Amino acid sequence: MPAIEDYWPLADRQRELQQAARQFAQTEIRPQAAALDRSARFARDIYQGMGRQGLLGITIPSEWGGAGADTIAYALVMEELSVGYASIADQCGLVELCATLLHGLGTDYQKKRYLAPLLQAEATCSFALTEPDAGSDLGALVTTAEKTADGFVLNGSKIFIHNGPICDFALVLARTPARADGPRRRAMSIFIVEADTPGFSRGAREHKMGQRASELASLYFKDCRLTGDALLGTEGDGFKHMMMVLEKGRIGIASLSLGISRSALEESLQIFAGRVAAERPGADTQTIQWTLANMATDIYAARAMIAHASGLKDRGIPANMHASMAKLFASESAVKHTTAAVQIVGLQGYTQGSILERLYRDAKVTQIYEGTSEVQRIIISRDLQRNGLMP
Ligand SMILES: Cc1cc2nc3c(=O)[nH]c(=O)nc-3n(C[C@H](O)[C@H](O)[C@H](O)COP(=O)(O)OP(=O)(O)OC[C@H]3O[C@@H](n4cnc5c(N)ncnc54)[C@H](O)[C@@H]3O)c2cc1C
């Protein structure tokens, strides 16, 4: 199969980061993936390695410790890390979202206190939106931040928060009083909540089907007193700020999904090469050839969609619909093709501990987080009705 660089000319910096991520995935991530899946623990050593290799904060300027690259480079890094193991790419994606918010909205004090240590992997973060009754519909969230003379008091809870068990700080979306000129149902603000704030606590670790080394937990806020410095961005614009960053988030998850599909195809090809060499009956049937061909075609298509959406974003052109299309297609493809891979390989892909069995489990959540497939379809159709089909 042609390598991406054969048909997609990359700038030097993009290629450099892609190669660094590929190398890191091969030497540092892949050998540990099965053990991490079993232990279901945050891989601190790999996280610190990513910090040392400059694989955190890909689009953040280098003066703050980022890689100073663009969205295309970010997509390439996410794909390569995910070929190593999706939970590690997930960590890169989470840092990218939090760092983008901190860099874009933060004061100098906030950048020094949170952004710089985050990009050096000295700190871990969470991005806390979801609540028991507010998943896809964030307009329903009930966590509140009441204003006091010197700051805010935060009350409420969040569920399914990545890094919840281990984060040093969380970016928390909470309801704040509506401004006269601002939105009502979406009157929310973002707060930086440090884990040692009195009143902050964490729930038990969730046990998940896939991406098991991405630790998840609920976060609880009981009369958490926050100073004015905890407010990130403009009061009342938190929902808008979060939505802006989710465009990049969807490109990231599309790339992570693509990495899972690529890994499934590479593993399947390797298994079948061995079977054909051993002249095993059924190893080269049309069913298998067609399945592999369909996988490769969708990998190519997902790459093209991700590259296009990333390119639009880098040129400052709204990429909302394109990012959602890329995320929808790449995540549905990952689920479809990991399922197909297990099917054509048979027992060898179904056995616990096999790479395909892990990929099959890791793929499923890509249709759920960062906006479910149904939510992506809503975004796409709303955009279509508003702006028509893209040129
Ligand atoms: C592994 C993992 C990691 C996560 N990490 C984080 C994190 O770090 N931070 C965070 O804030 N959240 C996180 N989440 C939560 C995630 O964002 C939510 O699961 C997601 O937004 C969906 O919300 P929900 O699970 O409450 O499902 P619901 O919103 O209750 O949806 C249930 C079903 O109904 C469908 N549905 C909902 N509304 C509509 C509609 N209007 N039209 C059609 N269908 C609809 C959905 O598509 C879905 O199929 C994580 C989740 C998982 C599984």
The ligand as a Gaussian input file, in Angstrom:
#p B3LYP/6-31G(d) Opt

LIG

0 1
 C      -14.492000       6.505000      26.631000
 C      -15.222000       7.786000      26.854000
 C      -14.501000       8.931000      27.175000
 C      -15.173000      10.129000      27.419000
 N      -14.459000      11.232000      27.799000
 C      -15.124000      12.360000      28.102000
 C      -14.403000      13.502000      28.586000
 O      -13.177000      13.479000      28.740000
 N      -15.095000      14.616000      28.886000
 C      -16.457000      14.682000      28.735000
 O      -17.021000      15.727000      29.029000
 N      -17.179000      13.608000      28.305000
 C      -16.541000      12.459000      27.980000
 N      -17.244000      11.361000      27.553000
 C      -18.687000      11.430000      27.438000
 C      -19.144000      11.540000      25.997000
 O      -18.842000      12.800000      25.484000
 C      -20.640000      11.202000      25.962000
 O      -20.736000       9.821000      26.171000
 C      -21.294000      11.592000      24.661000
 O      -21.374000      12.982000      24.532000
 C      -22.705000      11.006000      24.542000
 O      -23.447000      11.319000      25.666000
 P      -24.233000      10.163000      26.453000
 O      -23.312000       9.026000      26.641000
 O      -24.844000      10.794000      27.650000
 O      -25.357000       9.696000      25.450000
 P      -26.747000      10.410000      25.144000
 O      -26.536000      11.828000      24.797000
 O      -27.700000      10.073000      26.219000
 O      -27.146000       9.625000      23.814000
 C      -27.640000       8.287000      23.825000
 C      -27.982000       7.924000      22.394000
 O      -28.988000       8.823000      21.886000
 C      -28.530000       9.468000      20.717000
 N      -29.018000      10.834000      20.664000
 C      -28.883000      11.791000      21.606000
 N      -29.459000      12.940000      21.195000
 C      -29.937000      12.704000      19.963000
 C      -30.658000      13.506000      19.010000
 N      -30.964000      14.764000      19.241000
 N      -31.024000      12.920000      17.830000
 C      -30.720000      11.622000      17.578000
 N      -30.062000      10.812000      18.445000
 C      -29.680000      11.358000      19.622000
 C      -27.021000       9.421000      20.803000
 O      -26.427000       9.528000      19.529000
 C      -26.793000       8.054000      21.440000
 O      -26.860000       7.071000      20.459000
 C      -16.600000      10.169000      27.301000
 C      -17.298000       9.007000      26.944000
 C      -16.637000       7.827000      26.748000
 C      -17.461000       6.609000      26.419000

